[in-house]
């Protein structure tokens, strides 16, 4: 079974590859520690801000939409939330999340 952290990492990789292109994402993904995104969303968002400026908001929303789709949550709600709130919502919808400790 895929862990929530792995699901977040997959969502980031899929979204960034789709938006930036696979080659570009491969060229810059070393900046990002994929293992801590779910646990340190503020740090991830701050790094996106540094690398992409204002565009990072769009990237965060798109990553959130991908993640919410993977956990079966309604995607319309993502437009009202920041990245950290989207992660919380997705984790609440993640199967078995109430049984796991973080």
N, C-alpha and C positions, 0 to 999 in steps of 0.2 A: 504494500500500500504506500502511496505517495504521502510524504509528510506535508504539512502546511508550508514550511519553509521551502521545500522543493517546488511546490505549486507556485509560490510567489516567484521563485527564481525562473521557472519555466515561463511564467507570464511576462516577466521582464525581458527575457531573451526573445520570445516570440514577437512581442510588441516592438522592441527596439530593432530587431531584424527586419520586420515588416516596414517600419517607418524609415529607418536609416539605410536599409539594405544590409544583407548578410555580411558582405565584406567590410563595410564601415563599422558595423557592430563588433565584428571580430577584431578590428584594428583598435578599438577603444575600450573593449570590455574589461581589460586589465585594470582600469581605473576603479571598477566596482567590485566590492566583495559580495558576491552573490549569496553567501551563506548568512549574512547578517541583515539583509534587507527587511525581512519580516520582523526581526527583533529590534532593529534600529531604523525605522522609517524616516525619522527626522534627518538622520545622517545621510541616508540615501537621497532624500529630497534636496538637501543642501548641496550635495555633490552634483546632482543633476542641474541645480541652479548655477553652480560654478562653471560647468562644462557647456550648458546649453542656453543660459540666460533665461529670458522670458519664455522661450519655447519649452522649458522644462515643465511648465504647468500643463501643457498639452500632452506631453509624454506621460506625466503622472496620471492624468485622466484616462489616457488610452490603456496604460498598464492596468489601472484599476478596473476598467471595463472588461479587459481580458480575464483578469483574476475573478471578478464577480461572475462572469460567464462560466468559468471552470467550476465554481462552487454552486452554480444554479441560483444565484441571487438576481433580483431584478436590476437591470443595468441603468434604468432611468434615474435611480437615486444617486448614482455616482456623481452627477453634475453638481450636486449641492455640497459635496464633502471634499475635504482635502485628502491627501494620500494616506495619512495615518488613520483617518476615519474610515476610508475605504478598506484598508487592511483589517480594521476591527470588525467591520461588517462582514467581510469575507470570512474571517476566522470564526465568527459566530455561526455562519452558515456551513462551515467546513464539517464534513462528517466526522464525528468522534471528538470534536474540539472540546467538548465539555469534559471528556474523560482524560484528556492530555493535560499535563502541567507544562507551563512555559518558564 
